[in-house]
Amino acid sequence: MSFRTVRTTPLRVMDDAHTGDHNLTPAERAYLEVIAYLEARREPVLSVSIARWLKVRPPTVTHMLQRLEQKRLIWRDGGHGIALTSEGAAIAERIICRHRLLECFLHDVVGVPWHEVHREATLLEPVLSSVLEARITDLVGQATVSPHGNPIPGRGTPPPDDLPLVIAPVGDWFVITRIDEEAGEDSCTLQFLWTHGLVPGTPLVRMHDAPGSVRIQRAGRRVTLSRRTAGFLWGVVRKSSKSSV
């Protein structure tokens, strides 16, 4: 397909991308995706969490949740908790799969910098046609995780014992397995992690905290992280001594 054809038939591409997805708007798709990410953190999904992630005002979240509830893609309990229905979860999983396949393609094939692939994949996913999706799937080969270590649905799963650095014990090995998707909303945060070598596979030791921050030691160097940034680093704990790092 030529670039000329794609440019002259944008509605066809959009319809193809949304087949089976209720013809959801990009905003509705973003909400389902974020709810799925928050559910994966094993914590209650609240409106305030969605508002913070998407950088929108609470009334906007309330209106969107009403729309998704009417479409039976989410449900809300009496305690204001939010969860995906089985249909909503299936759509969210497909969106996440496409997003992470795009990240692999953009980073491994196109050469987009590690800290920019999340933003670019977010822009491209809603308009990705099934033809291009199939081609991209072929090009990324046997990839099981995104460049940030997040499992591609149907290809990989997170370690059952991983946890965020912010709650890891002091003095033990902590091996980074993945970067929380919320970090992708701020390319400066991802660039900071990349610059300091805090990427999947990196071993480090959590030191005693400084006020309002988390201190780590990696490759003989000490780094101070905000608690928010430390919460973006997921990994597995391994017993060790500080001198081993």
matplotlib code that plots the C-alpha trace (Angstrom):
import matplotlib.pyplot as plt

x = [0.0, 1.4, 1.6, -0.7, -3.4, -3.1, -3.4, -6.5, -8.5, -8.0, -11.6, -11.0, -7.9, -9.7, -12.6, -10.3, -8.4, -11.6, -13.2, -14.8, -13.9, -17.4, -15.9, -14.4, -13.0, -9.2, -10.2, -12.3, -9.6, -7.1, -9.3, -9.7, -6.0, -5.2, -7.8, -6.1, -2.7, -4.0, -5.6, -2.3, -0.7, -2.9, -4.4, -7.9, -8.7, -10.1, -11.2, -8.4, -5.8, -7.2, -7.3, -3.7, -2.4, -4.3, -3.8, -7.5, -9.9, -12.2, -15.4, -14.0, -13.2, -16.7, -18.3, -16.1, -16.7, -20.5, -20.1, -18.0, -20.4, -23.3, -21.4, -20.9, -17.1, -16.6, -18.5, -18.3, -18.9, -20.4, -17.0, -16.2, -13.9, -13.7, -13.1, -13.2, -16.0, -14.9, -15.6, -13.8, -10.8, -10.6, -10.6, -8.0, -5.8, -5.9, -5.0, -2.1, -0.9, -0.9, 0.8, 3.6, 4.2, 4.4, 7.0, 9.1, 8.8, 9.6, 12.6, 14.1, 13.3, 12.9, 15.4, 13.2, 15.0, 14.0, 12.5, 10.3, 8.7, 5.8, 4.6, 4.9, 3.1, 0.3, -0.3, -0.1, -2.1, -5.6, -5.1, -3.1, -4.7, -4.9, -2.6, 0.1, -0.4, 0.3, 3.4, 4.7, 4.0, 6.2, 9.0, 9.3, 9.7, 9.6, 9.6, 7.8, 8.1, 8.2, 11.5, 10.5, 10.1, 6.3, 4.9, 3.1, -0.3, -0.4, 3.4, 4.7, 3.7, 5.3, 7.2, 4.7, 6.9, 7.8, 7.1, 7.9, 11.2, 9.5, 8.5, 11.5, 13.6, 16.7, 20.0, 18.9, 19.5, 16.7, 16.7, 14.6, 12.2, 10.0, 9.1, 5.6, 3.6, 2.7, 6.4, 5.9, 3.6, 6.8, 9.6, 11.9, 11.4, 12.2, 15.3, 16.5, 16.1, 18.0, 20.8, 21.3, 21.1, 17.9, 16.5, 15.1, 17.8, 19.7, 20.7, 20.9, 20.6, 18.1, 19.9, 18.4, 16.0, 16.7, 13.7, 11.1, 13.3, 14.7, 18.4, 19.9, 23.4, 24.1, 27.5, 29.3, 27.4, 24.6, 21.5, 18.7, 15.2, 11.9, 9.4, 7.3, 10.1, 11.0, 7.4, 7.8, 10.6, 9.3, 11.6, 12.4, 14.2, 17.3, 19.1, 22.6, 25.0, 25.6, 29.2, 28.1, 26.8]
y = [0.0, 3.3, 6.3, 8.1, 5.5, 5.7, 9.5, 9.6, 6.9, 7.7, 6.7, 3.2, 2.8, 3.9, 1.6, -1.3, -0.6, -0.5, -3.6, -5.5, -2.6, -0.9, 1.8, 3.4, 6.9, 7.2, 8.7, 5.7, 3.4, 5.3, 5.0, 1.2, 0.9, 2.9, 1.0, -2.3, -0.9, 0.1, -3.3, -4.9, -3.0, -5.0, -1.9, -0.4, 1.5, 4.9, 7.9, 10.0, 7.5, 7.7, 11.6, 11.7, 9.3, 11.0, 14.5, 15.4, 16.9, 14.7, 15.8, 14.6, 11.2, 10.9, 11.7, 9.1, 6.4, 6.9, 6.4, 3.2, 1.9, 2.4, 0.4, -2.3, -2.1, -1.3, -1.6, 0.3, -1.0, 0.9, 1.9, 3.8, 1.1, 0.6, -2.7, -3.8, -6.2, -9.3, -7.5, -4.4, -6.5, -8.2, -4.9, -3.4, -6.5, -6.1, -2.4, -3.2, -5.9, -3.6, -0.8, -3.0, -4.6, -1.0, -0.1, -3.1, -2.2, 1.5, 0.7, -2.4, -1.9, 1.9, 3.0, 5.4, 6.2, 4.0, 7.0, 8.1, 4.8, 4.9, 8.3, 7.4, 4.0, 5.8, 8.1, 5.3, 2.5, 3.9, 4.1, 0.9, -1.2, -5.0, -5.2, -3.1, -4.9, -8.2, -6.9, -5.4, -8.6, -10.5, -7.9, -8.0, -11.8, -13.7, -10.6, -11.3, -8.0, -4.3, -2.3, -1.3, -5.0, -5.1, -8.4, -8.5, -10.1, -13.6, -13.8, -13.2, -12.7, -10.7, -12.5, -13.6, -12.2, -8.8, -5.6, -1.9, -0.7, 1.7, -1.2, -3.5, -4.4, -2.4, -4.1, -6.8, -7.2, -5.8, -6.7, -4.5, -6.5, -3.7, 0.0, 0.9, 2.2, 5.4, 6.4, 6.6, 9.6, 11.6, 11.1, 13.1, 10.4, 7.7, 9.6, 9.9, 6.2, 5.4, 7.9, 6.2, 2.7, 1.9, -0.4, -4.0, -6.5, -4.0, -5.2, -2.7, -2.4, -0.2, 1.9, 3.5, 6.3, 10.0, 12.2, 12.0, 10.0, 6.5, 5.9, 3.0, 1.8, 0.5, -0.4, 1.3, 4.5, 5.9, 7.5, 9.3, 8.8, 10.5, 8.1, 8.5, 7.4, 4.5, 3.4, 3.0, 0.5, -3.1, -6.0, -9.1, -9.2, -11.4, -11.8, -10.2, -7.8, -4.2, -5.0, -7.3, -4.4]
z = [0.0, -1.0, 1.3, -1.2, -0.6, 3.2, 3.1, 0.9, 2.9, 6.6, 7.5, 6.0, 8.1, 11.3, 10.7, 10.1, 13.3, 15.3, 14.0, 16.9, 19.3, 19.3, 17.1, 20.2, 20.1, 20.9, 24.3, 25.2, 24.1, 26.3, 29.3, 28.9, 28.4, 31.6, 33.6, 32.5, 33.5, 36.9, 37.5, 36.7, 39.6, 42.0, 43.6, 43.6, 40.4, 41.3, 39.3, 40.9, 39.6, 36.1, 36.2, 37.4, 34.7, 31.9, 33.2, 33.0, 35.5, 37.6, 35.9, 32.6, 34.1, 35.5, 32.1, 30.3, 32.9, 32.4, 28.7, 29.2, 31.7, 29.3, 26.7, 29.4, 29.1, 32.8, 36.1, 39.3, 42.8, 45.8, 47.0, 43.8, 42.6, 38.8, 36.9, 33.3, 32.3, 30.4, 27.1, 28.2, 29.3, 26.0, 24.1, 26.5, 26.1, 22.3, 22.6, 24.9, 22.6, 19.6, 21.6, 22.8, 19.4, 18.0, 20.7, 19.7, 16.0, 16.6, 18.8, 17.2, 13.5, 13.1, 15.7, 17.7, 21.0, 24.0, 25.9, 23.0, 21.8, 24.3, 23.1, 19.4, 19.9, 21.8, 18.7, 16.2, 17.9, 17.3, 13.5, 13.0, 10.3, 10.5, 7.4, 9.0, 12.4, 10.8, 9.0, 12.2, 14.1, 11.6, 11.8, 15.6, 15.5, 18.8, 21.0, 24.3, 26.0, 25.0, 25.1, 28.7, 29.7, 29.8, 28.6, 25.3, 25.9, 24.5, 24.4, 27.9, 31.5, 34.3, 37.0, 39.7, 42.5, 41.0, 43.0, 42.7, 44.0, 46.4, 48.6, 48.1, 51.2, 52.0, 51.4, 48.9, 45.2, 43.2, 39.5, 37.3, 35.2, 33.7, 33.7, 34.7, 31.7, 33.5, 33.2, 29.5, 29.9, 30.7, 28.3, 30.6, 33.3, 30.8, 29.6, 33.2, 33.8, 30.5, 31.3, 34.7, 33.3, 35.1, 32.5, 32.5, 33.5, 35.7, 39.2, 42.0, 45.8, 47.7, 50.3, 53.4, 52.2, 52.3, 53.3, 50.6, 48.2, 47.5, 47.3, 45.4, 44.5, 41.0, 39.5, 42.4, 42.0, 44.2, 42.7, 44.5, 43.0, 43.9, 45.4, 42.3, 40.0, 42.3, 42.0, 38.3, 38.6, 39.0, 39.6, 41.7, 45.0, 45.4, 48.7, 48.5, 50.2, 49.1, 48.3, 45.5, 43.4]

ax = plt.figure().add_subplot(projection="3d")
ax.plot(x, y, z, "-o")
ax.set_aspect("equal")
plt.show()
